[in-house]
Amino acid sequence: MKTAFQVTLVATIFAMMLLSSGCEENTDTTDASAQSTPGSTKVLEAVDLVGYDGKKLRRSVDRIKEANEKNNQELEKAVGSGPDQ
């Protein structure tokens, strides 16, 4: 009797966990432009907690991202001004 009660209790808890997992709200960001904004590197400042210079790292990553965006724009201009086929 005691074993049957324990099995029923475990099964009920497991069922409740399965049912409640389907009720979670999806908050993932799927917009790529929202992830590529310069503000998204703000979390890099948290590396201060492990001994790195977070502000310096963030500025470095921002410069790299800006240079990449500039390069992409130049490539788009070059492709757009190329010979028409």
N, C-alpha and C positions, 0 to 999 in steps of 0.2 A: 504494500500500500504506500509506504513511504517513497519507494523508488518510482512508482507511477506518478506520484505527486511531483517529484523532482523533474521527471522527464516532461511532464505537462508544463511545468513552470518554465523550463528551459526552452521548450518549443514555443510557448507563448511569447517569451522575451525575444526569441529569434524572429518570430513572425512580425512583432511590433517594429523591430529594427529594420526589417526589409520593407515594410509598409511606409515607415517614416522616411526612409532614404529616398523614396520617390517624390517626396514633398519639398525637397530642397530647391531653392531658387538659384537659377544659373546666373552668375554674375561675371562670367568670363568676358573679356573684351576681345571681340573678333575684328574690330576695325583697325587695319594696319596703320592708317594715318594717325590714329590716336596713340599708338605705341611709339611712333617715330618722332614725336614732338620733343623738343629739347628738355621739357620738364620731366620727361620720363626717366632721365638720368639722375634725378634727385635722390633716388634710393641708393645710389652709389656712395653717398656721403655716410652711409651707415657703416662703411668699412673702417671708420674711425674706431669702432668698437674692438677691432682686432689689430689695431696698431698702424694702419695705413693712413695716408693723408687723403681723406674722402673728397675734400673740395678740389684738390689738385687733380685727382683721378677723374672727377666729374667734368672739370674744365677740359681735360685732355680728351675724354670721350666725346664731349660736345664739339670740340674742334674737329675731331675725326669725322663725326656725323655730318657737320656742316661742309667739310671738304668733299665728302662722298656725295652729298646732295648737289653741290656745285658741279662736280664731275658728271653726275647723271644728267643735269640740265644741259651741260655742254654736249654730251653725247646725243641727247634728244634733238638739240639744235642741228648737230652735224648730220644726223639721220634725216631730219626733216628738210634740210636744205640740199640733200644729195640729188643726184639725177633721177628723174622720174622714169619708171620702167613701164 
